[in-house]
């Protein structure tokens, strides 16, 4: 049930990137899906999440710049994180998390590097 991330990379300050996550499940099996990040020497932190009802939650540091969306397929839920106006402090490994209620699963992570 491990989510699979894609879309990381290298971008200059002010640029954009789109991260995608595919998690096995359906609209009702994955209650919350979202993105977290961990920068070197720091703890993992929430970036954005979206519930099965479409309610979103963002870290204050990304509000107005990042947008999370969710596409509920027959057997797979896709979560996309559109990141605009990127800053060097957005550099981190980004992890997708899928919460199934009684269990939660993390992806392997994808590196995002924003140059100044």
N, CA and C atoms as an extended XYZ file, in Angstrom:
348
Properties=species:S:1:pos:R:3:atomname:S:1:resname:S:1:resid:I:1 pbc="F F F"
N         0.814       -1.203        0.000 N   UNK     1
C         0.000        0.000        0.000 CA  UNK     1
C         0.855        1.263        0.000 C   UNK     1
N         2.109        1.134       -0.333 N   UNK     2
C         2.996        2.288       -0.311 CA  UNK     2
C         2.687        3.239       -1.454 C   UNK     2
N         2.494        4.509       -1.137 N   UNK     3
C         2.289        5.493       -2.202 CA  UNK     3
C         3.557        5.653       -3.038 C   UNK     3
N         3.395        6.061       -4.279 N   UNK     4
C         4.511        6.275       -5.183 CA  UNK     4
C         4.497        7.730       -5.626 C   UNK     4
N         5.614        8.430       -5.361 N   UNK     5
C         5.718        9.838       -5.721 CA  UNK     5
C         6.495       10.008       -7.017 C   UNK     5
N         6.235       11.135       -7.675 N   UNK     6
C         7.013       11.518       -8.854 CA  UNK     6
C         6.946       13.025       -9.003 C   UNK     6
N         7.906       13.576       -9.767 N   UNK     7
C         7.840       14.987      -10.106 CA  UNK     7
C         8.841       15.885       -9.424 C   UNK     7
N         9.702       15.358       -8.577 N   UNK     8
C        10.700       16.208       -7.954 CA  UNK     8
C        11.745       16.648       -8.952 C   UNK     8
N        12.645       17.502       -8.485 N   UNK     9
C        13.705       17.951       -9.378 CA  UNK     9
C        14.342       19.228       -8.896 C   UNK     9
N        14.995       19.873       -9.841 N   UNK    10
C        15.749       21.088       -9.559 CA  UNK    10
C        15.073       22.259      -10.250 C   UNK    10
N        14.911       23.368       -9.520 N   UNK    11
C        14.250       24.536      -10.099 CA  UNK    11
C        14.851       25.799       -9.482 C   UNK    11
N        14.786       26.884      -10.209 N   UNK    12
C        15.291       28.153       -9.694 CA  UNK    12
C        14.223       28.860       -8.855 C   UNK    12
N        14.675       29.773       -8.025 N   UNK    13
C        13.753       30.565       -7.210 CA  UNK    13
C        12.702       31.224       -8.090 C   UNK    13
N        11.454       31.117       -7.634 N   UNK    14
C        10.341       31.681       -8.393 CA  UNK    14
C         9.715       30.727       -9.379 C   UNK    14
N        10.341       29.579       -9.560 N   UNK    15
C         9.827       28.605      -10.508 CA  UNK    15
C         8.712       27.752       -9.929 C   UNK    15
N         8.282       26.784      -10.736 N   UNK    16
C         7.171       25.910      -10.357 CA  UNK    16
C         7.547       24.451      -10.555 C   UNK    16
N         6.925       23.609       -9.766 N   UNK    17
C         7.046       22.163       -9.904 CA  UNK    17
C         5.716       21.543       -9.528 C   UNK    17
N         5.471       20.373      -10.099 N   UNK    18
C         4.271       19.640       -9.744 CA  UNK    18
C         4.673       18.254       -9.260 C   UNK    18
N         4.242       17.905       -8.077 N   UNK    19
C         4.486       16.584       -7.526 CA  UNK    19
C         3.210       15.754       -7.642 C   UNK    19
N         3.394       14.490       -7.949 N   UNK    20
C         2.259       13.578       -8.051 CA  UNK    20
C         2.467       12.384       -7.137 C   UNK    20
N         1.374       11.899       -6.601 N   UNK    21
C         1.408       10.727       -5.725 CA  UNK    21
C         0.275        9.802       -6.134 C   UNK    21
N         0.589        8.523       -6.227 N   UNK    22
C        -0.425        7.505       -6.527 CA  UNK    22
C        -0.459        6.516       -5.376 C   UNK    22
N        -1.627        6.393       -4.755 N   UNK    23
C        -1.779        5.489       -3.610 CA  UNK    23
C        -2.903        4.507       -3.882 C   UNK    23
N        -2.671        3.238       -3.604 N   UNK    24
C        -3.744        2.244       -3.807 CA  UNK    24
C        -4.909        2.546       -2.881 C   UNK    24
N        -6.103        2.582       -3.455 N   UNK    25
C        -7.259        2.850       -2.617 CA  UNK    25
C        -8.345        3.551       -3.382 C   UNK    25
N        -9.365        3.958       -2.646 N   UNK    26
C       -10.518        4.610       -3.256 CA  UNK    26
C       -10.868        5.864       -2.464 C   UNK    26
N       -11.886        6.530       -2.929 N   UNK    27
C       -12.362        7.747       -2.256 CA  UNK    27
C       -12.613        7.487       -0.770 C   UNK    27
N       -13.191        6.322       -0.451 N   UNK    28
C       -13.607        6.087        0.931 CA  UNK    28
C       -12.582        5.326        1.763 C   UNK    28
N       -11.596        4.710        1.114 N   UNK    29
C       -10.598        3.966        1.894 CA  UNK    29
C        -9.447        4.861        2.346 C   UNK    29
N        -9.135        5.876        1.556 N   UNK    30
C        -8.073        6.808        1.947 CA  UNK    30
C        -8.737        8.070        2.492 C   UNK    30
N        -8.760        8.186        3.805 N   UNK    31
C        -9.445        9.316        4.430 CA  UNK    31
C        -8.724       10.635        4.146 C   UNK    31
N        -7.416       10.586        4.283 N   UNK    32
C        -6.611       11.782        4.063 CA  UNK    32
C        -5.374       11.391        3.269 C   UNK    32
N        -5.042       12.187        2.305 N   UNK    33
C        -3.798       12.001        1.559 CA  UNK    33
C        -3.110       13.348        1.491 C   UNK    33
N        -1.804       13.322        1.575 N   UNK    34
C        -1.133       14.617        1.584 CA  UNK    34
C         0.356       14.523        1.436 C   UNK    34
N         0.968       15.672        1.594 N   UNK    35
C         2.410       15.820        1.397 CA  UNK    35
C         3.065       16.387        2.652 C   UNK    35
N         4.208       15.822        2.967 N   UNK    36
C         5.057       16.292        4.036 CA  UNK    36
C         6.443       16.507        3.450 C   UNK    36
N         7.285       17.232        4.159 N   UNK    37
C         8.653       17.428        3.681 CA  UNK    37
C         9.633       17.431        4.841 C   UNK    37
N        10.860       17.089        4.503 N   UNK    38
C        11.923       17.079        5.493 CA  UNK    38
C        13.185       17.664        4.879 C   UNK    38
N        13.608       18.771        5.446 N   UNK    39
C        14.840       19.412        5.010 CA  UNK    39
C        16.001       18.868        5.833 C   UNK    39
N        17.221       18.974        5.347 N   UNK    40
C        18.377       18.461        6.091 CA  UNK    40
C        18.460       19.058        7.487 C   UNK    40
N        18.592       18.201        8.487 N   UNK    41
C        18.734       18.665        9.858 CA  UNK    41
C        17.447       19.100       10.523 C   UNK    41
N        16.326       18.932        9.829 N   UNK    42
C        15.041       19.357       10.391 CA  UNK    42
C        14.079       18.186       10.487 C   UNK    42
N        13.038       18.378       11.280 N   UNK    43
C        12.015       17.355       11.405 CA  UNK    43
C        11.076       17.394       10.209 C   UNK    43
N        10.452       16.263        9.963 N   UNK    44
C         9.455       16.202        8.894 CA  UNK    44
C         8.265       17.081        9.292 C   UNK    44
N         7.759       17.842        8.313 N   UNK    45
C         6.660       18.747        8.597 CA  UNK    45
C         5.564       18.609        7.558 C   UNK    45
N         4.359       18.957        7.970 N   UNK    46
C         3.229       18.921        7.058 CA  UNK    46
C         3.353       20.033        6.027 C   UNK    46
N         3.012       19.706        4.786 N   UNK    47
C         2.958       20.715        3.734 CA  UNK    47
C         1.496       20.976        3.374 C   UNK    47
N         0.786       19.930        2.980 N   UNK    48
C        -0.621       20.077        2.602 CA  UNK    48
C        -1.290       18.719        2.627 C   UNK    48
N        -2.561       18.716        3.027 N   UNK    49
C        -3.343       17.489        3.009 CA  UNK    49
C        -4.725       17.766        2.450 C   UNK    49
N        -5.384       16.693        2.006 N   UNK    50
C        -6.748       16.818        1.504 CA  UNK    50
C        -7.524       15.580        1.927 C   UNK    50
N        -8.718       15.808        2.441 N   UNK    51
C        -9.529       14.704        2.931 CA  UNK    51
C       -10.372       14.099        1.812 C   UNK    51
N       -11.042       12.987        2.137 N   UNK    52
C       -11.929       12.366        1.155 CA  UNK    52
C       -13.108       13.277        0.828 C   UNK    52
N       -13.380       14.227        1.707 N   UNK    53
C       -14.446       15.185        1.446 CA  UNK    53
C       -13.980       16.429        0.727 C   UNK    53
N       -12.676       16.486        0.444 N   UNK    54
C       -12.138       17.617       -0.302 CA  UNK    54
C       -11.648       18.774        0.546 C   UNK    54
N       -11.652       18.603        1.844 N   UNK    55
C       -11.176       19.689        2.705 CA  UNK    55
C        -9.644       19.692        2.696 C   UNK    55
N        -9.073       20.867        2.524 N   UNK    56
C        -7.617       20.998        2.437 CA  UNK    56
C        -7.050       21.680        3.678 C   UNK    56
N        -5.783       21.389        3.915 N   UNK    57
C        -5.055       22.005        5.023 CA  UNK    57
C        -3.647       22.286        4.547 C   UNK    57
N        -3.157       23.498        4.782 N   UNK    58
C        -1.832       23.898        4.324 CA  UNK    58
C        -0.997       24.435        5.466 C   UNK    58
N         0.293       24.208        5.378 N   UNK    59
C         1.216       24.886        6.273 CA  UNK    59
C         1.191       26.373        5.948 C   UNK    59
N         1.352       27.196        6.969 N   UNK    60
C         1.322       28.642        6.745 CA  UNK    60
C         2.379       29.077        5.732 C   UNK    60
N         3.506       28.394        5.731 N   UNK    61
C         4.626       28.789        4.876 CA  UNK    61
C         4.355       28.577        3.386 C   UNK    61
N         3.328       27.787        3.053 N   UNK    62
C         3.066       27.497        1.642 CA  UNK    62
C         1.711       28.022        1.175 C   UNK    62
N         0.924       28.565        2.076 N   UNK    63
C        -0.399       29.079        1.698 CA  UNK    63
C        -0.271       30.151        0.620 C   UNK    63
N        -1.105       30.025       -0.396 N   UNK    64
C        -1.067       30.976       -1.494 CA  UNK    64
C        -0.067       30.622       -2.574 C   UNK    64
N         0.809       29.674       -2.312 N   UNK    65
C         1.808       29.265       -3.306 CA  UNK    65
C         1.613       27.830       -3.771 C   UNK    65
N         1.173       26.961       -2.873 N   UNK    66
C         0.994       25.543       -3.184 CA  UNK    66
C        -0.494       25.223       -3.224 C   UNK    66
N        -0.856       24.289       -4.092 N   UNK    67
C        -2.235       23.833       -4.183 CA  UNK    67
C        -2.249       22.317       -4.261 C   UNK    67
N        -3.034       21.703       -3.397 N   UNK    68
C        -3.165       20.252       -3.414 CA  UNK    68
C        -4.513       19.887       -4.032 C   UNK    68
N        -4.512       18.834       -4.821 N   UNK    69
C        -5.750       18.341       -5.402 CA  UNK    69
C        -5.757       16.827       -5.342 C   UNK    69
N        -6.951       16.275       -5.479 N   UNK    70
C        -7.122       14.833       -5.309 CA  UNK    70
C        -8.013       14.301       -6.425 C   UNK    70
N        -7.596       13.188       -7.002 N   UNK    71
C        -8.382       12.526       -8.048 CA  UNK    71
C        -8.622       11.095       -7.594 C   UNK    71
N        -9.884       10.771       -7.370 N   UNK    72
C       -10.234        9.448       -6.839 CA  UNK    72
C       -10.599        8.503       -7.968 C   UNK    72
N        -9.661        7.611       -8.303 N   UNK    73
C        -9.919        6.628       -9.343 CA  UNK    73
C       -10.589        5.395       -8.782 C   UNK    73
N       -10.754        4.401       -9.623 N   UNK    74
C       -11.435        3.169       -9.215 CA  UNK    74
C       -10.618        2.418       -8.175 C   UNK    74
N        -9.314        2.358       -8.357 N   UNK    75
C        -8.452        1.612       -7.441 CA  UNK    75
C        -7.267        2.413       -6.935 C   UNK    75
N        -7.119        3.611       -7.436 N   UNK    76
C        -5.971        4.434       -7.071 CA  UNK    76
C        -6.415        5.870       -6.829 C   UNK    76
N        -5.868        6.450       -5.780 N   UNK    77
C        -6.108        7.862       -5.489 CA  UNK    77
C        -4.838        8.628       -5.843 C   UNK    77
N        -5.015        9.675       -6.604 N   UNK    78
C        -3.885       10.511       -6.999 CA  UNK    78
C        -3.972       11.842       -6.254 C   UNK    78
N        -2.847       12.235       -5.686 N   UNK    79
C        -2.764       13.542       -5.036 CA  UNK    79
C        -1.682       14.347       -5.735 C   UNK    79
N        -2.039       15.513       -6.194 N   UNK    80
C        -1.108       16.377       -6.907 CA  UNK    80
C        -0.837       17.625       -6.085 C   UNK    80
N         0.413       17.994       -6.013 N   UNK    81
C         0.805       19.221       -5.316 CA  UNK    81
C         1.432       20.155       -6.336 C   UNK    81
N         0.720       21.210       -6.673 N   UNK    82
C         1.236       22.235       -7.568 CA  UNK    82
C         1.955       23.280       -6.736 C   UNK    82
N         3.237       23.469       -7.016 N   UNK    83
C         4.044       24.381       -6.223 CA  UNK    83
C         4.520       25.522       -7.097 C   UNK    83
N         4.107       26.730       -6.752 N   UNK    84
C         4.501       27.927       -7.486 CA  UNK    84
C         5.317       28.853       -6.598 C   UNK    84
N         5.969       29.800       -7.221 N   UNK    85
C         6.765       30.802       -6.489 CA  UNK    85
C         7.702       30.135       -5.485 C   UNK    85
N         8.431       29.155       -5.959 N   UNK    86
C         9.286       28.376       -5.070 CA  UNK    86
C        10.428       29.209       -4.513 C   UNK    86
N        10.783       28.870       -3.279 N   UNK    87
C        11.853       29.572       -2.561 CA  UNK    87
C        12.918       28.557       -2.160 C   UNK    87
N        14.136       29.024       -1.908 N   UNK    88
C        15.186       28.095       -1.464 CA  UNK    88
C        14.778       27.308       -0.208 C   UNK    88
N        13.998       27.923        0.658 N   UNK    89
C        13.585       27.215        1.880 CA  UNK    89
C        12.568       26.112        1.625 C   UNK    89
N        12.107       25.978        0.399 N   UNK    90
C        11.249       24.863        0.026 CA  UNK    90
C        12.060       23.618       -0.324 C   UNK    90
N        13.368       23.753       -0.344 N   UNK    91
C        14.225       22.608       -0.639 CA  UNK    91
C        14.078       21.550        0.441 C   UNK    91
N        13.762       20.335        0.028 N   UNK    92
C        13.530       19.246        0.976 CA  UNK    92
C        13.223       17.969        0.206 C   UNK    92
N        13.158       16.874        0.946 N   UNK    93
C        12.593       15.648        0.399 CA  UNK    93
C        11.096       15.678        0.724 C   UNK    93
N        10.294       15.505       -0.294 N   UNK    94
C         8.848       15.555       -0.133 CA  UNK    94
C         8.296       14.128       -0.115 C   UNK    94
N         7.468       13.865        0.886 N   UNK    95
C         6.905       12.529        1.077 CA  UNK    95
C         5.383       12.580        0.946 C   UNK    95
N         4.845       11.611        0.274 N   UNK    96
C         3.401       11.448        0.209 CA  UNK    96
C         2.966       10.534        1.351 C   UNK    96
N         1.845       10.879        1.953 N   UNK    97
C         1.303       10.076        3.036 CA  UNK    97
C        -0.160        9.762        2.757 C   UNK    97
N        -0.526        8.509        2.912 N   UNK    98
C        -1.918        8.082        2.735 CA  UNK    98
C        -2.413        7.493        4.042 C   UNK    98
N        -3.497        8.075        4.557 N   UNK    99
C        -4.067        7.653        5.832 CA  UNK    99
C        -5.356        6.895        5.572 C   UNK    99
N        -5.346        5.608        5.983 N   UNK   100
C        -6.467        4.726        5.717 CA  UNK   100
C        -7.382        4.546        6.932 C   UNK   100
N        -7.118        5.289        7.965 N   UNK   101
C        -7.945        5.169        9.162 CA  UNK   101
C        -7.232        4.412       10.255 C   UNK   101
N        -7.007        3.137       10.039 N   UNK   102
C        -6.297        2.331       11.033 CA  UNK   102
C        -4.810        2.241       10.741 C   UNK   102
N        -4.416        2.689        9.575 N   UNK   103
C        -3.011        2.614        9.205 CA  UNK   103
C        -2.658        3.778        8.293 C   UNK   103
N        -1.374        4.045        8.234 N   UNK   104
C        -0.884        5.117        7.380 CA  UNK   104
C         0.371        4.631        6.674 C   UNK   104
N         0.546        5.076        5.456 N   UNK   105
C         1.683        4.643        4.654 CA  UNK   105
C         2.406        5.845        4.060 C   UNK   105
N         3.715        5.711        4.001 N   UNK   106
C         4.569        6.762        3.454 CA  UNK   106
C         5.203        6.300        2.152 C   UNK   106
N         5.370        7.243        1.238 N   UNK   107
C         6.134        6.978        0.041 CA  UNK   107
C         7.610        7.066        0.329 C   UNK   107
N         8.413        6.783       -0.682 N   UNK   108
C         9.868        6.787       -0.542 CA  UNK   108
C        10.432        8.198       -0.500 C   UNK   108
N         9.705        9.141       -1.029 N   UNK   109
C        10.163       10.529       -1.033 CA  UNK   109
C        10.740       10.932       -2.379 C   UNK   109
N        10.625       12.213       -2.675 N   UNK   110
C        11.205       12.770       -3.901 CA  UNK   110
C        11.883       14.089       -3.567 C   UNK   110
N        13.086       14.263       -4.077 N   UNK   111
C        13.888       15.443       -3.739 CA  UNK   111
C        13.453       16.647       -4.573 C   UNK   111
N        13.291       17.777       -3.899 N   UNK   112
C        13.046       19.053       -4.559 CA  UNK   112
C        14.136       20.012       -4.113 C   UNK   112
N        14.826       20.600       -5.077 N   UNK   113
C        15.899       21.540       -4.784 CA  UNK   113
C        15.605       22.854       -5.486 C   UNK   113
N        15.575       23.929       -4.714 N   UNK   114
C        15.313       25.261       -5.254 CA  UNK   114
C        16.580       26.084       -5.087 C   UNK   114
N        17.140       26.528       -6.189 N   UNK   115
C        18.378       27.300       -6.131 CA  UNK   115
C        18.078       28.779       -5.969 C   UNK   115
N        18.973       29.477       -5.281 N   UNK   116
C        18.786       30.919       -5.052 CA  UNK   116
C        19.372       31.721       -6.185 C   UNK   116
